[in-house]
């Protein structure tokens, strides 16, 4: 059976697929989840796994969706999620500064309303997020491998493919109870011989509140993404409540916006639970977004599990893969 990217290439090719995007292949809302935008993600200091597109490819994405689909704000889903049509919503997670510097001008140029889900702690205390710190440790280590032990099932090579090693450490981190995650970061830093990544290394990684306010004033929607980006389902109810309530409070204090929209950190099915849903409802969240693929159909609305498709390096930088995801999301717009 051909791989998804090869199949996408065979279906849509590298040329224009306007004819395909006009076919009645799906009806609903396809929510695109972007993270970082940068010119050269493969040579990034931090986690290249969270890059979605270069500025030129994002420009191509926006041109394509505005030409062939109805591009709407996330607010349109809240107003009436069952409207017939093929609608596309654009979102960005975390609050990286490149969203403001590189993505925001392109969104305005194309007239695309986007939603930015902010992890408020990264704006309040500029530094390095846990996934970026793990990538930094891998890239700066002189060790050949991390040895097996309480945290790792087997030795983890730090030579060669840094991305694979970073992804494996991130996988372990995401599986841990929140109370153990700092100890895991300490272990990685010590075992790799690097020490913890200094906060000053990420001083310019995140956007500022002033940048977020400018985007708000330009018509962009601001939503919540917790304070420190934990996997909420790995945290107890008290921690979940603090992460969600504090995020909502900081958005209200700094931007004067209510947290009507929320994106789950990591966003997979096991990243949130019934407690998460109850807390979100209590603080007034109307829609919460996952990130495990698929699209919103008229007959399958769950306000606290609105599907999004992650635009990662594979889909984001491969024109055929991106256009196939838009044309046939049931097949291609999945993890």
C-alpha positions in Angstrom: 0.0 0.0 0.0 1.5 3.4 -1.0 2.5 5.8 1.8 0.2 8.8 2.3 2.7 11.3 0.8 3.2 9.1 -2.3 -0.5 8.6 -2.6 -1.0 12.3 -2.4 1.5 12.9 -5.1 -0.2 10.3 -7.4 -3.6 11.9 -6.8 -2.9 15.6 -7.0 0.7 15.9 -8.3 2.8 19.0 -8.0 0.7 21.1 -10.4 -2.5 22.9 -9.8 -5.3 20.9 -8.2 -8.1 23.4 -8.6 -10.2 20.8 -10.3 -9.9 18.5 -7.3 -10.7 21.1 -4.7 -13.9 21.9 -6.5 -15.2 18.4 -6.2 -17.9 17.7 -3.5 -15.6 15.5 -1.5 -16.4 16.7 1.9 -18.6 19.1 3.8 -17.8 20.6 7.2 -15.1 22.6 8.8 -11.4 21.8 8.5 -9.3 23.4 11.2 -5.6 23.8 10.4 -3.2 23.8 13.4 0.1 25.5 12.8 3.0 26.0 15.2 6.2 27.7 14.2 7.1 29.5 10.9 10.7 29.9 10.0 12.9 30.1 6.9 15.2 27.2 7.8 13.6 24.9 10.4 16.0 22.0 9.9 18.9 24.1 11.2 16.9 25.5 14.2 18.5 25.8 17.6 15.4 24.3 19.2 12.8 21.7 18.3 12.5 21.5 14.5 9.5 19.1 15.1 7.2 22.0 15.9 7.8 23.9 12.6 4.9 24.0 10.3 6.1 25.9 7.2 8.4 28.5 5.9 7.0 31.9 5.1 6.9 31.1 1.4 5.0 27.9 1.9 2.6 29.5 4.4 2.0 32.2 1.7 1.2 29.4 -0.8 -1.1 27.7 1.8 -3.1 30.9 2.4 -3.3 31.7 -1.3 -4.6 28.2 -2.0 -7.3 28.1 0.8 -8.6 31.5 0.0 -9.0 30.6 -3.7 -10.7 27.3 -3.3 -12.4 27.2 0.1 -14.5 29.4 2.4 -12.0 30.7 5.0 -13.8 31.7 8.3 -12.9 32.7 11.8 -13.2 30.2 14.7 -16.1 32.3 15.8 -18.1 31.0 12.8 -17.9 27.5 14.3 -19.5 28.8 17.6 -22.2 30.7 15.8 -23.3 27.8 13.6 -21.1 24.7 13.2 -23.6 23.0 10.9 -23.6 25.4 8.0 -23.2 23.5 4.7 -20.0 24.1 2.8 -16.3 23.4 2.9 -15.0 25.9 5.4 -11.4 26.2 6.6 -10.2 27.8 9.9 -6.5 28.7 10.5 -5.0 28.4 14.0 -1.6 28.8 15.6 -0.5 27.3 18.9 1.9 28.3 21.7 2.6 32.0 21.1 6.0 31.9 19.3 7.3 35.3 18.1 7.6 34.1 14.6 3.8 33.8 14.5 3.7 37.6 14.9 6.8 38.5 12.8 6.2 36.1 9.9 2.7 34.7 9.9 0.7 37.7 11.0 1.7 39.9 8.0 0.9 37.1 5.6 -2.5 36.6 7.2 -3.3 40.3 6.8 -2.1 40.3 3.2 -4.5 37.5 2.3 -7.3 38.7 4.6 -7.3 35.5 6.6 -8.7 35.6 10.2 -6.7 33.3 12.4 -6.8 32.2 16.0 -3.7 32.2 18.2 -3.8 29.9 21.2 -1.4 31.4 23.7 0.4 29.6 26.6 0.4 32.7 28.8 3.4 31.7 30.9 5.6 32.0 27.9 4.6 35.6 27.5 4.8 36.4 31.2 8.2 34.7 31.7 10.1 34.5 28.4 12.2 31.4 28.3 12.3 27.9 26.7 9.4 25.5 26.6 10.0 21.9 27.7 10.1 20.5 24.2 12.5 23.1 23.1 14.7 22.5 26.1 14.8 18.7 25.3 15.9 19.5 21.7 18.5 22.0 23.0 19.9 19.3 25.4 20.2 16.8 22.5 21.8 19.3 20.2 24.3 20.6 22.7 25.3 17.3 24.3 28.8 15.8 23.7 27.6 12.4 25.0 27.1 9.6 22.5 23.9 8.3 24.2 21.7 8.5 27.2 21.7 5.3 29.1 18.7 3.1 30.0 17.3 3.4 33.4 14.2 4.5 35.3 13.3 7.0 32.5 14.4 5.2 29.4 13.7 1.6 28.3 17.0 1.4 26.4 20.0 3.5 25.5 19.1 6.5 23.4 21.6 7.6 20.8 22.4 11.3 20.6 24.4 11.0 17.5 23.1 11.4 14.0 19.4 12.2 13.9 18.9 14.8 16.6 15.3 15.1 15.7 14.6 11.5 16.4 16.3 11.6 19.8 14.4 14.8 20.7 11.1 13.2 19.6 11.7 10.2 21.8 12.5 12.3 24.9 9.4 14.3 24.2 7.4 11.1 23.9 8.6 10.0 27.4 7.9 13.5 28.9 4.3 13.5 27.6 3.7 10.1 29.1 4.8 11.1 32.6 2.6 12.5 35.5 3.0 16.2 35.6 4.7 16.0 39.0 7.6 14.0 37.5 8.3 16.1 34.4 10.8 18.5 36.1 12.8 15.5 37.4 12.9 14.1 33.9 14.3 17.3 32.5 16.9 17.3 35.3 17.8 13.8 34.4 18.2 14.5 30.7 20.3 17.6 31.4 22.6 15.7 33.8 22.9 12.6 31.7 23.7 14.6 28.6 26.2 16.7 30.4 24.7 20.0 29.3 22.9 21.2 32.4 19.5 22.9 32.0 18.9 25.3 29.1 19.2 28.9 30.4 16.1 30.9 30.1 18.0 33.7 28.4 18.5 31.4 25.4 14.8 31.7 24.7 14.4 35.4 25.5 13.1 36.2 22.0 11.3 32.9 21.3 7.9 34.0 22.4 5.8 37.0 21.4 5.0 39.8 23.9 1.7 40.9 25.2 2.0 44.0 23.0 2.3 41.9 19.9 -0.7 39.8 20.9 -2.7 43.0 21.5 -1.7 44.3 18.0 -3.0 41.0 16.5 -6.2 41.2 18.5 -6.8 44.8 17.3 -6.2 43.6 13.7 -9.1 41.1 14.0 -7.2 38.0 15.0 -8.9 35.9 17.7 -6.9 35.1 20.9 -7.6 31.8 22.7 -6.0 29.9 25.6 -3.4 27.1 25.7 -2.8 26.8 29.5 0.1 28.6 31.3 3.0 26.1 31.1 1.8 23.7 28.4 1.4 20.5 30.4 -0.4 17.4 29.2 -3.5 18.1 31.2 -4.7 14.5 31.5 -1.4 13.7 33.3 -2.1 16.4 35.9 -4.4 16.2 38.9 -7.5 18.3 39.0 -6.0 21.0 41.1 -3.1 21.5 38.6 -5.5 21.4 35.7 -7.7 24.0 37.3 -4.8 26.3 38.0 -3.4 26.0 34.5 -6.8 26.8 32.9 -8.1 29.4 35.3 -4.8 31.3 35.3 -4.6 31.3 31.5 -8.1 32.7 31.3 -7.3 35.4 33.9 -4.1 36.5 32.2 -5.8 36.8 28.8 -8.5 38.9 30.5 -6.0 41.1 32.4 -3.6 41.7 29.5 -5.9 41.7 26.4 -9.4 42.2 27.8 -10.6 39.0 26.1 -12.6 36.2 27.6 -11.2 32.7 27.0 -14.0 31.4 24.8 -11.7 29.2 22.8 -9.1 26.8 24.0 -6.6 24.4 22.5 -5.4 21.3 24.4 -1.6 21.1 24.7 -0.4 18.1 22.6 -4.0 17.6 21.6 -4.2 13.8 21.3 -7.2 11.9 22.6 -5.4 11.0 25.8 -4.2 14.6 26.4 -7.4 15.7 28.1 -10.1 14.0 30.2 -13.5 14.6 31.8 -12.0 16.8 34.5 -10.5 19.0 31.8 -13.9 19.4 30.1 -15.6 20.3 33.4 -13.0 22.9 34.2 -13.2 24.4 30.8 -17.0 24.6 31.0 -16.8 26.3 34.4 -14.5 29.1 33.1 -16.7 29.8 30.1 -14.9 28.1 27.3 -17.3 27.5 24.4 -15.0 25.4 22.1 -11.9 23.4 22.8 -9.8 22.0 20.1 -7.9 18.7 19.8 -5.0 18.0 17.4 -5.2 14.4 16.2 -6.6 15.0 12.8 -9.9 14.9 11.0 -12.5 17.6 10.4 -15.7 18.8 11.9 -18.9 17.3 10.4 -22.4 18.6 10.8 -23.6 15.5 12.7 -20.5 15.0 14.9 -20.2 18.2 17.0 -18.5 17.9 20.4 -17.8 21.4 21.6 -14.9 20.1 23.8 -13.3 18.0 21.1 -13.3 20.0 17.9 -10.9 18.2 15.6 -7.9 20.0 14.1 -5.3 18.8 11.6 -1.7 19.4 12.5 0.3 21.2 9.8 3.7 19.8 10.5 6.9 19.7 8.4 5.5 16.8 6.3 2.2 18.4 5.2 3.4 22.0 5.7 6.4 21.8 3.3 5.1 19.4 0.7 2.7 21.0 -1.6 1.1 17.8 -2.7 0.6 16.6 0.8 -1.0 19.9 1.9 -3.3 20.1 -1.0 -4.3 16.5 -0.6 -5.2 17.2 3.0 -7.4 20.0 2.0 -9.0 18.0 -0.9 -9.5 14.7 0.9 -9.2 15.4 4.7 -10.8 12.1 5.6 -7.8 10.3 4.1 -4.9 12.8 4.5 -5.7 15.3 7.2 -4.8 12.9 10.1 -1.8 12.1 12.2 
